[in-house]
Amino acid sequence: MPENFEGHSNPNLPALHVREKILAEMSVPGASDPESLCSLFEVPQNLRGKTVLDIGSGASPFIHELERRGAKAVGLDPVYENSDNIKEYWWRNKGNPNLNTLEHNKLADKFSELFKQGKLRLVAGLAGSLPFANNSFDFIYSHFGLTHMPARDPEVIKNAFQEAYRVLKPGGKILAFPSGIPPTSFYNEETINAMKSFLEYIQQSGLEYTLKVPDDFRRHREEAKEAGMQMLVVTKPKPSFGQWFSRFLRRSSNKEL
């Protein structure tokens, strides 16, 4: 978390200002500092043997940091269709007034270098149609890519989440940020209603989930909540012994046939 936000002297910042500070300093979609994302998602230091998917990974070297921690990590974004798209993406972000230009230039250059060296597993694709088998990933992270996509249809968000859940391993976790209801100053009414509808679906789904303000924003928890800066964490339960044994018997029976 940036020091000039975390150590802010005013404990009663308006929700809108909190959101602006977060967006300006550490949460630029697809172009964020990997260390900030690891802090936001509370990524384990040791990911050895784990498979990780980042949905909407954009031009951030986050994937490389996950690999450095031992994971087999994959970044998914439609921008990866060709290298020209990627270059255009981060060059466009270079002019973003919310970014620290010097720091972002460093990130952009690092991403470009890693991409050229073939050190990143990048897959061109959409969240609503993931090109992966069932039960493929231990962790799925999404920073402005799964829930706060620019979709006004709640079915689009719901379908994207169902796809993420499909490719999640039993015992695995989906962490999607932000997943709260944003202020009307940032999104139109249709988009806000779509997020409300999606969260109602989550609440009624029977899934194991939490919706919380990340610890990075603990000093301004209430303001961050009002600003919609909450993390959705969904855990896919492991099958009980009875469920596992039933599947084992079915597989055995099918083999005999």
C-alpha positions as CSV (number, residue, x, y, z in Angstrom):
1,M,0.0,0.0,0.0
2,P,1.5,3.4,-0.9
3,E,2.7,5.2,2.2
4,N,1.1,8.5,1.3
5,F,-2.3,6.8,1.4
6,E,-1.9,4.4,4.3
7,G,-0.5,7.2,6.5
8,H,-3.0,9.8,5.6
9,S,-3.7,12.1,8.5
10,N,-7.5,12.5,7.9
11,P,-9.4,9.4,9.2
12,N,-12.7,10.6,7.7
13,L,-11.9,10.7,3.9
14,P,-15.0,10.6,1.8
15,A,-15.5,7.2,0.0
16,L,-15.1,8.8,-3.4
17,H,-11.7,10.3,-2.5
18,V,-10.6,6.9,-1.0
19,R,-11.5,5.2,-4.3
20,E,-9.7,7.9,-6.3
21,K,-6.5,7.5,-4.2
22,I,-6.6,3.7,-4.5
23,L,-7.1,3.9,-8.3
24,A,-4.5,6.5,-8.7
25,E,-1.8,5.0,-6.6
26,M,-2.0,1.2,-6.7
27,S,-5.0,-0.2,-8.6
28,V,-4.6,0.7,-12.2
29,P,-6.3,-2.2,-14.1
30,G,-3.8,-4.3,-16.1
31,A,-0.8,-2.2,-15.2
32,S,-0.3,-2.4,-11.5
33,D,2.9,-3.0,-9.6
34,P,3.2,-6.8,-8.9
35,E,4.2,-6.2,-5.3
36,S,1.1,-4.1,-4.6
37,L,-1.0,-6.9,-6.2
38,C,0.7,-9.6,-4.0
39,S,-0.1,-7.5,-1.0
40,L,-3.7,-6.8,-2.0
41,F,-4.4,-10.5,-2.7
42,E,-2.2,-11.7,0.2
43,V,-0.4,-14.0,-2.2
44,P,1.6,-16.7,-0.3
45,Q,5.4,-16.4,-0.5
46,N,5.8,-20.0,-1.4
47,L,3.6,-21.1,-4.4
48,R,5.7,-24.1,-5.3
49,G,3.6,-26.8,-7.0
50,K,0.6,-24.5,-7.3
51,T,-1.2,-23.5,-10.6
52,V,-2.4,-19.9,-10.8
53,L,-4.6,-18.0,-13.3
54,D,-4.7,-14.2,-13.5
55,I,-7.9,-13.1,-15.4
56,G,-7.4,-9.7,-17.1
57,S,-3.7,-9.7,-16.5
58,G,-3.0,-6.9,-19.0
59,A,0.5,-5.5,-19.1
60,S,1.5,-6.1,-15.5
61,P,4.5,-8.3,-14.6
62,F,2.3,-9.9,-11.9
63,I,2.5,-13.3,-13.7
64,H,6.3,-13.2,-13.5
65,E,6.2,-12.5,-9.7
66,L,3.9,-15.5,-9.2
67,E,6.3,-17.6,-11.2
68,R,9.2,-16.3,-9.1
69,R,7.3,-17.6,-6.0
70,G,7.2,-21.0,-7.5
71,A,3.8,-21.2,-9.2
72,K,3.0,-22.3,-12.7
73,A,1.1,-19.1,-13.6
74,V,-1.0,-18.1,-16.6
75,G,-2.2,-14.7,-17.6
76,L,-5.4,-14.4,-19.6
77,D,-6.4,-11.3,-21.5
78,P,-7.9,-10.7,-25.0
79,V,-5.1,-8.2,-25.6
80,Y,-2.6,-11.0,-26.0
81,E,-3.9,-11.9,-29.4
82,N,-0.8,-10.3,-30.9
83,S,2.3,-8.4,-29.7
84,D,1.1,-5.2,-31.3
85,N,-2.0,-5.2,-29.1
86,I,0.2,-5.5,-26.0
87,K,2.5,-2.7,-27.1
88,E,-0.5,-0.5,-27.8
89,Y,-2.0,-1.4,-24.4
90,W,0.9,-0.3,-22.3
91,W,1.7,2.7,-24.4
92,R,-1.9,3.8,-23.9
93,N,-1.5,3.4,-20.2
94,K,1.7,5.4,-20.2
95,G,-0.5,8.5,-20.8
96,N,-2.9,7.7,-18.0
97,P,-3.0,10.7,-15.6
98,N,-3.7,8.4,-12.7
99,L,-0.3,6.7,-13.1
100,N,3.1,7.6,-11.7
101,T,4.7,7.9,-15.2
102,L,8.3,7.0,-14.1
103,E,7.2,3.9,-12.2
104,H,4.7,2.8,-14.9
105,N,7.4,3.2,-17.6
106,K,9.6,0.8,-15.6
107,L,6.7,-1.7,-15.3
108,A,5.9,-1.4,-19.0
109,D,9.5,-1.9,-20.0
110,K,9.8,-4.9,-17.7
111,F,6.7,-6.5,-19.1
112,S,7.8,-5.9,-22.7
113,E,11.2,-7.5,-21.9
114,L,9.7,-10.5,-20.3
115,F,7.3,-10.9,-23.1
116,K,10.0,-10.8,-25.7
117,Q,12.1,-13.4,-23.8
118,G,9.1,-15.7,-23.7
119,K,9.1,-15.8,-19.9
120,L,5.4,-15.3,-19.5
121,R,2.6,-17.8,-20.0
122,L,0.0,-15.5,-21.7
123,V,-3.2,-16.8,-23.2
124,A,-5.5,-14.7,-25.4
125,G,-9.0,-15.3,-24.3
126,L,-12.2,-14.0,-22.6
127,A,-13.3,-14.6,-19.0
128,G,-16.7,-15.9,-20.2
129,S,-15.1,-18.7,-22.2
130,L,-11.9,-19.9,-20.5
131,P,-9.7,-22.3,-22.6
132,F,-8.8,-24.5,-19.7
133,A,-10.0,-27.9,-18.4
134,N,-12.1,-28.3,-15.3
135,N,-10.3,-28.2,-12.0
136,S,-7.1,-26.7,-13.4
137,F,-6.0,-24.0,-10.9
138,D,-5.3,-23.7,-7.2
139,F,-5.7,-19.9,-7.2
140,I,-7.5,-17.5,-9.6
141,Y,-6.8,-13.8,-9.1
142,S,-8.6,-11.1,-10.9
143,H,-7.9,-7.4,-10.7
144,F,-10.7,-5.4,-12.4
145,G,-11.1,-8.4,-14.8
146,L,-13.8,-10.7,-13.5
147,T,-16.3,-8.7,-11.5
148,H,-15.8,-5.0,-12.5
149,M,-15.6,-5.7,-16.2
150,P,-17.4,-3.0,-18.3
151,A,-20.5,-5.2,-18.6
152,R,-24.0,-4.0,-18.1
153,D,-25.5,-7.4,-18.3
154,P,-25.4,-9.4,-15.0
155,E,-25.5,-12.6,-16.9
156,V,-22.2,-11.7,-18.5
157,I,-20.5,-11.3,-15.1
158,K,-22.3,-14.4,-13.7
159,N,-21.1,-16.5,-16.7
160,A,-17.5,-15.3,-16.3
161,F,-17.6,-16.2,-12.6
162,Q,-19.1,-19.7,-13.4
163,E,-16.2,-20.3,-15.8
164,A,-13.7,-19.3,-13.2
165,Y,-15.3,-21.7,-10.7
166,R,-15.3,-24.5,-13.3
167,V,-11.6,-24.3,-13.8
168,L,-10.9,-23.9,-10.1
169,K,-9.6,-27.0,-8.3
170,P,-11.4,-28.3,-5.2
171,G,-9.9,-26.6,-2.2
172,G,-8.9,-23.7,-4.4
173,K,-9.8,-20.0,-4.1
174,I,-11.0,-17.2,-6.4
175,L,-10.0,-13.7,-5.3
176,A,-11.7,-10.9,-7.3
177,F,-11.2,-7.2,-6.7
178,P,-13.0,-4.9,-6.5
179,S,-16.4,-6.7,-6.0
180,G,-18.4,-4.2,-4.0
181,I,-21.0,-1.7,-5.2
182,P,-19.2,1.3,-6.6
183,P,-20.3,4.9,-6.2
184,T,-22.5,6.3,-9.0
185,S,-19.8,8.8,-9.7
186,F,-17.7,6.0,-11.2
187,Y,-20.2,3.8,-13.0
188,N,-23.6,4.3,-14.7
189,E,-26.7,2.9,-13.2
190,E,-26.8,-0.2,-15.5
191,T,-23.4,-1.3,-14.5
192,I,-24.1,-0.8,-10.8
193,N,-27.3,-2.8,-11.1
194,A,-25.4,-5.5,-12.8
195,M,-23.0,-5.8,-9.9
196,K,-25.9,-5.8,-7.4
197,S,-27.5,-8.6,-9.3
198,F,-24.3,-10.6,-9.4
199,L,-23.7,-10.2,-5.6
200,E,-27.3,-11.3,-5.0
201,Y,-26.5,-14.4,-7.1
202,I,-23.4,-15.1,-5.0
203,Q,-25.3,-14.7,-1.7
204,Q,-28.0,-17.1,-2.9
205,S,-25.7,-19.6,-4.5
206,G,-24.8,-21.5,-1.3
207,L,-21.1,-21.1,-2.2
208,E,-18.5,-20.7,0.5
209,Y,-17.5,-17.0,0.2
210,T,-16.5,-13.8,1.9
211,L,-16.8,-10.2,0.8
212,K,-14.4,-8.1,2.7
213,V,-12.3,-4.9,2.6
214,P,-8.6,-6.0,2.1
215,D,-6.2,-5.4,4.9
216,D,-4.3,-2.9,2.8
217,F,-7.2,-0.5,3.4
218,R,-7.7,-1.2,7.1
219,R,-7.2,2.4,8.2
220,H,-10.1,3.5,6.0
221,R,-12.2,0.4,6.1
222,E,-15.6,2.0,6.1
223,E,-14.7,4.5,3.4
224,A,-13.3,1.8,1.3
225,K,-16.4,-0.3,1.7
226,E,-18.6,2.6,0.7
227,A,-16.3,3.0,-2.4
228,G,-17.0,-0.6,-3.4
229,M,-13.3,-1.6,-2.8
230,Q,-14.1,-5.0,-1.4
231,M,-12.5,-8.4,-2.2
232,L,-14.7,-11.4,-3.1
233,V,-13.1,-14.6,-2.0
234,V,-14.8,-17.9,-3.0
235,T,-13.5,-21.3,-1.9
236,K,-14.4,-24.4,-3.8
237,P,-14.9,-27.2,-1.3
238,K,-13.1,-30.5,-1.5
239,P,-15.4,-33.5,-1.9
240,S,-16.3,-35.5,1.2
241,F,-15.1,-39.0,1.5
242,G,-18.6,-40.3,0.6
243,Q,-18.7,-38.2,-2.6
244,W,-15.2,-39.3,-3.5
245,F,-16.0,-43.0,-2.9
246,S,-19.2,-42.7,-5.0
247,R,-17.3,-41.2,-7.9
248,F,-14.7,-43.9,-7.5
249,L,-17.3,-46.6,-7.7
250,R,-18.9,-45.0,-10.8
251,R,-15.5,-44.8,-12.6
252,S,-14.8,-48.5,-11.7
253,S,-18.2,-49.5,-12.9
254,N,-17.7,-47.7,-16.2
255,K,-14.4,-49.3,-16.8
256,E,-15.9,-52.8,-16.3
257,L,-18.6,-51.9,-18.9
